[in-house]
Amino acid sequence: MRRFIEIMWLAIAAISIVEMIVGYNQKGISSQHFQLFGLVFVVAVFMYFLRKRQRKNIDSNKTKM
């Protein structure tokens, strides 16, 4: 289940990149669409690495027991 959540964060990041490109093509960097999905992309990438680190810590703790 934890790995599935990581994959979902990657999917959100990928969708955000596509939406950023659409927003950039419409009005450029000043587009509110571009900026919003840029923020979503940054959060999604951060959450992916955070969840991955948590999963590895939990998995290593289980093997120590």
MOPAC internal coordinates of N, CA, C and O (Angstrom, degrees):
PM7 1SCF
backbone

  N    0.0000 0     0.00 0     0.00 0    0    0    0
  C    1.4461 1     0.00 0     0.00 0    1    0    0
  C    1.5338 1   111.11 1     0.00 0    2    1    0
  O    1.2310 1   120.42 1   140.58 1    3    2    1
  N    1.3212 1   116.80 1   -39.42 1    3    2    1
  C    1.4720 1   119.33 1  -179.37 1    5    3    2
  C    1.5238 1   111.22 1   -64.00 1    6    5    3
  O    1.2310 1   120.41 1   140.54 1    7    6    5
  N    1.3085 1   116.82 1   -39.46 1    7    6    5
  C    1.4638 1   120.50 1   179.18 1    9    7    6
  C    1.5328 1   110.57 1   -65.91 1   10    9    7
  O    1.2310 1   120.45 1   143.68 1   11   10    9
  N    1.3196 1   116.74 1   -36.32 1   11   10    9
  C    1.4658 1   121.36 1   177.93 1   13   11   10
  C    1.5284 1   110.21 1   -61.40 1   14   13   11
  O    1.2310 1   120.33 1   139.02 1   15   14   13
  N    1.3189 1   116.98 1   -40.98 1   15   14   13
  C    1.4640 1   120.94 1   179.26 1   17   15   14
  C    1.5299 1   110.09 1   -65.08 1   18   17   15
  O    1.2310 1   120.36 1   140.93 1   19   18   17
  N    1.3275 1   116.92 1   -39.07 1   19   18   17
  C    1.4671 1   120.06 1   175.73 1   21   19   18
  C    1.5268 1   110.89 1   -59.74 1   22   21   19
  O    1.2310 1   120.84 1   135.80 1   23   22   21
  N    1.3215 1   115.99 1   -44.20 1   23   22   21
  C    1.4651 1   120.74 1  -179.75 1   25   23   22
  C    1.5241 1   110.54 1   -64.29 1   26   25   23
  O    1.2310 1   120.47 1   143.00 1   27   26   25
  N    1.3210 1   116.71 1   -37.00 1   27   26   25
  C    1.4667 1   120.25 1   178.22 1   29   27   26
  C    1.5306 1   110.57 1   -64.14 1   30   29   27
  O    1.2310 1   119.79 1   140.53 1   31   30   29
  N    1.3337 1   118.00 1   -39.47 1   31   30   29
  C    1.4672 1   120.40 1   177.61 1   33   31   30
  C    1.5219 1   110.43 1   -64.81 1   34   33   31
  O    1.2310 1   120.28 1   142.61 1   35   34   33
  N    1.3289 1   117.08 1   -37.39 1   35   34   33
  C    1.4675 1   119.64 1   176.30 1   37   35   34
  C    1.5316 1   111.32 1   -65.50 1   38   37   35
  O    1.2310 1   120.81 1   141.85 1   39   38   37
  N    1.3194 1   116.05 1   -38.15 1   39   38   37
  C    1.4674 1   120.31 1   178.11 1   41   39   38
  C    1.5309 1   110.20 1   -64.72 1   42   41   39
  O    1.2310 1   120.36 1   138.60 1   43   42   41
  N    1.3106 1   116.92 1   -41.40 1   43   42   41
  C    1.4651 1   120.32 1   177.81 1   45   43   42
  C    1.5237 1   110.16 1   -62.70 1   46   45   43
  O    1.2310 1   120.32 1   139.43 1   47   46   45
  N    1.3307 1   116.99 1   -40.57 1   47   46   45
  C    1.4647 1   120.76 1   178.09 1   49   47   46
  C    1.5271 1   110.73 1   -63.65 1   50   49   47
  O    1.2310 1   120.27 1   138.81 1   51   50   49
  N    1.3235 1   117.09 1   -41.19 1   51   50   49
  C    1.4690 1   120.85 1  -179.55 1   53   51   50
  C    1.5288 1   110.81 1   -65.51 1   54   53   51
  O    1.2310 1   120.49 1   136.86 1   55   54   53
  N    1.3176 1   116.67 1   -43.14 1   55   54   53
  C    1.4672 1   120.50 1   178.32 1   57   55   54
  C    1.5257 1   110.15 1   -63.98 1   58   57   55
  O    1.2310 1   120.81 1   141.59 1   59   58   57
  N    1.3168 1   116.06 1   -38.41 1   59   58   57
  C    1.4627 1   120.32 1   179.45 1   61   59   58
  C    1.5202 1   111.67 1   -63.77 1   62   61   59
  O    1.2310 1   120.56 1   140.51 1   63   62   61
  N    1.3298 1   116.54 1   -39.49 1   63   62   61
  C    1.4687 1   120.00 1   177.24 1   65   63   62
  C    1.5270 1   110.39 1   -60.71 1   66   65   63
  O    1.2310 1   120.55 1   135.41 1   67   66   65
  N    1.3156 1   116.56 1   -44.59 1   67   66   65
  C    1.4714 1   120.38 1   179.36 1   69   67   66
  C    1.5220 1   110.11 1   -61.57 1   70   69   67
  O    1.2310 1   120.68 1   135.60 1   71   70   69
  N    1.3257 1   116.30 1   -44.40 1   71   70   69
  C    1.4653 1   119.84 1   179.86 1   73   71   70
  C    1.5230 1   111.85 1   -67.02 1   74   73   71
  O    1.2310 1   120.27 1   146.42 1   75   74   73
  N    1.3306 1   117.08 1   -33.58 1   75   74   73
  C    1.4673 1   119.94 1   175.38 1   77   75   74
  C    1.5281 1   110.75 1   -63.15 1   78   77   75
  O    1.2310 1   120.60 1   138.81 1   79   78   77
  N    1.3144 1   116.46 1   -41.19 1   79   78   77
  C    1.4626 1   120.65 1   179.02 1   81   79   78
  C    1.5255 1   110.15 1   -63.81 1   82   81   79
  O    1.2310 1   120.80 1   137.91 1   83   82   81
  N    1.3294 1   116.08 1   -42.09 1   83   82   81
  C    1.4734 1   119.93 1   178.26 1   85   83   82
  C    1.5309 1   109.92 1   -62.42 1   86   85   83
  O    1.2310 1   120.34 1   134.06 1   87   86   85
  N    1.3285 1   116.96 1   -45.94 1   87   86   85
  C    1.4603 1   120.37 1   179.29 1   89   87   86
  C    1.5202 1   112.40 1   -63.43 1   90   89   87
  O    1.2310 1   120.39 1   141.49 1   91   90   89
  N    1.3235 1   116.86 1   -38.51 1   91   90   89
  C    1.4634 1   120.74 1   178.44 1   93   91   90
  C    1.5163 1   111.39 1   -65.93 1   94   93   91
  O    1.2310 1   120.51 1   139.28 1   95   94   93
  N    1.3270 1   116.64 1   -40.72 1   95   94   93
  C    1.4588 1   120.11 1   179.80 1   97   95   94
  C    1.5213 1   111.88 1   -67.23 1   98   97   95
  O    1.2310 1   119.64 1   152.35 1   99   98   97
  N    1.3242 1   118.29 1   -27.65 1   99   98   97
  C    1.4575 1   121.03 1  -178.94 1  101   99   98
  C    1.5277 1   112.20 1   -78.35 1  102  101   99
  O    1.2310 1   120.65 1   127.81 1  103  102  101
  N    1.3492 1   116.36 1   -52.19 1  103  102  101
  C    1.4683 1   118.69 1  -173.42 1  105  103  102
  C    1.5241 1   114.16 1  -135.62 1  106  105  103
  O    1.2310 1   119.63 1  -175.89 1  107  106  105
  N    1.3028 1   118.30 1     4.11 1  107  106  105
  C    1.4548 1   120.23 1   179.80 1  109  107  106
  C    1.5232 1   112.47 1    86.55 1  110  109  107
  O    1.2310 1   121.49 1    14.95 1  111  110  109
  N    1.3264 1   114.75 1  -165.05 1  111  110  109
  C    1.4639 1   120.39 1  -175.37 1  113  111  110
  C    1.5212 1   112.02 1   -67.05 1  114  113  111
  O    1.2310 1   119.78 1   152.29 1  115  114  113
  N    1.3030 1   118.02 1   -27.71 1  115  114  113
  C    1.4581 1   120.69 1  -178.25 1  117  115  114
  C    1.5302 1   112.93 1   -75.90 1  118  117  115
  O    1.2310 1   120.28 1   176.47 1  119  118  117
  N    1.3189 1   117.07 1    -3.53 1  119  118  117
  C    1.4563 1   121.34 1   179.28 1  121  119  118
  C    1.5266 1   110.66 1   -65.44 1  122  121  119
  O    1.2310 1   120.97 1   -47.12 1  123  122  121
  N    1.3136 1   115.75 1   132.88 1  123  122  121
  C    1.4609 1   120.52 1   178.20 1  125  123  122
  C    1.5322 1   110.63 1   -64.31 1  126  125  123
  O    1.2310 1   120.50 1   146.75 1  127  126  125
  N    1.3014 1   116.65 1   -33.25 1  127  126  125
  C    1.4654 1   123.08 1   176.83 1  129  127  126
  C    1.5300 1   110.10 1   -60.99 1  130  129  127
  O    1.2310 1   120.68 1   133.63 1  131  130  129
  N    1.3175 1   116.31 1   -46.37 1  131  130  129
  C    1.4641 1   122.45 1   179.41 1  133  131  130
  C    1.5239 1   110.56 1   -62.32 1  134  133  131
  O    1.2310 1   120.17 1   133.73 1  135  134  133
  N    1.3084 1   117.28 1   -46.27 1  135  134  133
  C    1.4585 1   121.66 1  -177.50 1  137  135  134
  C    1.5205 1   112.16 1   -66.66 1  138  137  135
  O    1.2310 1   120.12 1   138.46 1  139  138  137
  N    1.3143 1   117.38 1   -41.54 1  139  138  137
  C    1.4597 1   121.58 1   179.56 1  141  139  138
  C    1.5207 1   110.82 1   -62.07 1  142  141  139
  O    1.2310 1   120.21 1   131.42 1  143  142  141
  N    1.3166 1   117.20 1   -48.58 1  143  142  141
  C    1.4543 1   119.61 1  -178.56 1  145  143  142
  C    1.5244 1   112.31 1   -74.42 1  146  145  143
  O    1.2310 1   120.21 1   157.86 1  147  146  145
  N    1.3171 1   117.20 1   -22.14 1  147  146  145
  C    1.4587 1   119.94 1   171.21 1  149  147  146
  C    1.5202 1   110.37 1   -65.13 1  150  149  147
  O    1.2310 1   120.79 1   137.45 1  151  150  149
  N    1.3221 1   116.10 1   -42.55 1  151  150  149
  C    1.4648 1   120.85 1   176.73 1  153  151  150
  C    1.5297 1   111.24 1   -65.13 1  154  153  151
  O    1.2310 1   120.45 1   137.54 1  155  154  153
  N    1.3257 1   116.74 1   -42.46 1  155  154  153
  C    1.4716 1   120.65 1   177.99 1  157  155  154
  C    1.5240 1   110.11 1   -62.19 1  158  157  155
  O    1.2310 1   120.18 1   140.42 1  159  158  157
  N    1.3203 1   117.27 1   -39.58 1  159  158  157
  C    1.4637 1   121.38 1   178.30 1  161  159  158
  C    1.5243 1   111.14 1   -61.43 1  162  161  159
  O    1.2310 1   120.36 1   132.62 1  163  162  161
  N    1.3174 1   116.92 1   -47.38 1  163  162  161
  C    1.4646 1   120.92 1  -179.01 1  165  163  162
  C    1.5288 1   110.65 1   -61.98 1  166  165  163
  O    1.2310 1   120.32 1   136.47 1  167  166  165
  N    1.3227 1   117.00 1   -43.53 1  167  166  165
  C    1.4643 1   120.89 1   178.99 1  169  167  166
  C    1.5248 1   110.74 1   -64.64 1  170  169  167
  O    1.2310 1   119.98 1   137.79 1  171  170  169
  N    1.3187 1   117.65 1   -42.21 1  171  170  169
  C    1.4628 1   121.22 1  -178.72 1  173  171  170
  C    1.5277 1   111.30 1   -64.57 1  174  173  171
  O    1.2310 1   120.03 1   138.58 1  175  174  173
  N    1.3168 1   117.54 1   -41.42 1  175  174  173
  C    1.4667 1   120.57 1   178.35 1  177  175  174
  C    1.5258 1   109.87 1   -66.11 1  178  177  175
  O    1.2310 1   120.36 1   137.09 1  179  178  177
  N    1.3260 1   116.92 1   -42.91 1  179  178  177
  C    1.4611 1   120.92 1   177.20 1  181  179  178
  C    1.5275 1   110.99 1   -59.59 1  182  181  179
  O    1.2310 1   120.34 1   134.04 1  183  182  181
  N    1.3255 1   116.96 1   -45.96 1  183  182  181
  C    1.4602 1   120.88 1  -179.29 1  185  183  182
  C    1.5246 1   111.50 1   -65.60 1  186  185  183
  O    1.2310 1   120.10 1   143.89 1  187  186  185
  N    1.3269 1   117.42 1   -36.11 1  187  186  185
  C    1.4544 1   120.22 1   177.28 1  189  187  186
  C    1.5249 1   110.68 1   -59.30 1  190  189  187
  O    1.2310 1   120.58 1   129.00 1  191  190  189
  N    1.3301 1   116.49 1   -51.00 1  191  190  189
  C    1.4591 1   119.15 1  -178.17 1  193  191  190
  C    1.5249 1   111.98 1   -68.53 1  194  193  191
  O    1.2310 1   120.01 1   145.74 1  195  194  193
  N    1.3204 1   117.59 1   -34.26 1  195  194  193
  C    1.4564 1   120.98 1   176.62 1  197  195  194
  C    1.5246 1   110.63 1   -63.92 1  198  197  195
  O    1.2310 1   120.26 1   131.49 1  199  198  197
  N    1.3156 1   117.12 1   -48.51 1  199  198  197
  C    1.4699 1   121.08 1   179.42 1  201  199  198
  C    1.5230 1   111.72 1   -64.55 1  202  201  199
  O    1.2310 1   120.22 1   141.93 1  203  202  201
  N    1.3061 1   117.18 1   -38.07 1  203  202  201
  C    1.4635 1   120.59 1   178.95 1  205  203  202
  C    1.5205 1   110.17 1   -63.37 1  206  205  203
  O    1.2310 1   120.75 1   135.92 1  207  206  205
  N    1.3089 1   116.17 1   -44.08 1  207  206  205
  C    1.4707 1   120.52 1   178.40 1  209  207  206
  C    1.5302 1   110.85 1   -63.48 1  210  209  207
  O    1.2310 1   120.31 1   137.23 1  211  210  209
  N    1.3274 1   117.01 1   -42.77 1  211  210  209
  C    1.4695 1   120.55 1   178.46 1  213  211  210
  C    1.5206 1   111.04 1   -62.33 1  214  213  211
  O    1.2310 1   120.31 1   137.07 1  215  214  213
  N    1.3198 1   117.01 1   -42.93 1  215  214  213
  C    1.4615 1   120.36 1  -179.29 1  217  215  214
  C    1.5287 1   110.69 1   -62.97 1  218  217  215
  O    1.2310 1   120.57 1   137.08 1  219  218  217
  N    1.3171 1   116.52 1   -42.92 1  219  218  217
  C    1.4636 1   119.49 1   179.89 1  221  219  218
  C    1.5234 1   110.77 1   -65.17 1  222  221  219
  O    1.2310 1   119.86 1   141.65 1  223  222  221
  N    1.3215 1   117.88 1   -38.35 1  223  222  221
  C    1.4593 1   120.63 1   177.21 1  225  223  222
  C    1.5290 1   111.33 1   -64.94 1  226  225  223
  O    1.2310 1   120.18 1   137.74 1  227  226  225
  N    1.3034 1   117.27 1   -42.26 1  227  226  225
  C    1.4654 1   121.35 1   179.12 1  229  227  226
  C    1.5115 1   110.06 1   -65.72 1  230  229  227
  O    1.2310 1   120.35 1   136.68 1  231  230  229
  N    1.3293 1   116.94 1   -43.32 1  231  230  229
  C    1.4625 1   120.44 1   179.67 1  233  231  230
  C    1.5296 1   111.70 1   -64.26 1  234  233  231
  O    1.2310 1   120.47 1   140.60 1  235  234  233
  N    1.3254 1   116.70 1   -39.40 1  235  234  233
  C    1.4735 1   118.55 1   179.67 1  237  235  234
  C    1.5295 1   110.93 1   -70.66 1  238  237  235
  O    1.2310 1   119.75 1   148.25 1  239  238  237
  N    1.3143 1   118.09 1   -31.75 1  239  238  237
  C    1.4598 1   121.06 1   176.86 1  241  239  238
  C    1.5288 1   111.39 1   -68.75 1  242  241  239
  O    1.2310 1   120.29 1   145.31 1  243  242  241
  N    1.3109 1   117.05 1   -34.69 1  243  242  241
  C    1.4678 1   120.77 1   178.95 1  245  243  242
  C    1.5238 1   111.10 1   -68.59 1  246  245  243
  O    1.2310 1   120.45 1   144.28 1  247  246  245
  N    1.3173 1   116.75 1   -35.72 1  247  246  245
  C    1.4679 1   119.54 1  -179.04 1  249  247  246
  C    1.5191 1   111.45 1   -74.06 1  250  249  247
  O    1.2310 1   119.85 1   154.74 1  251  250  249
  N    1.3240 1   117.88 1   -25.26 1  251  250  249
  C    1.4690 1   121.18 1   179.46 1  253  251  250
  C    1.5271 1   111.42 1   -73.91 1  254  253  251
  O    1.2310 1   120.40 1   154.59 1  255  254  253
  N    1.3018 1   116.84 1   -25.41 1  255  254  253
  C    1.4710 1   120.32 1  -177.10 1  257  255  254
  C    1.4618 1   111.82 1   -74.40 1  258  257  255
  O    1.2310 1   120.10 1   180.00 1  259  258  257

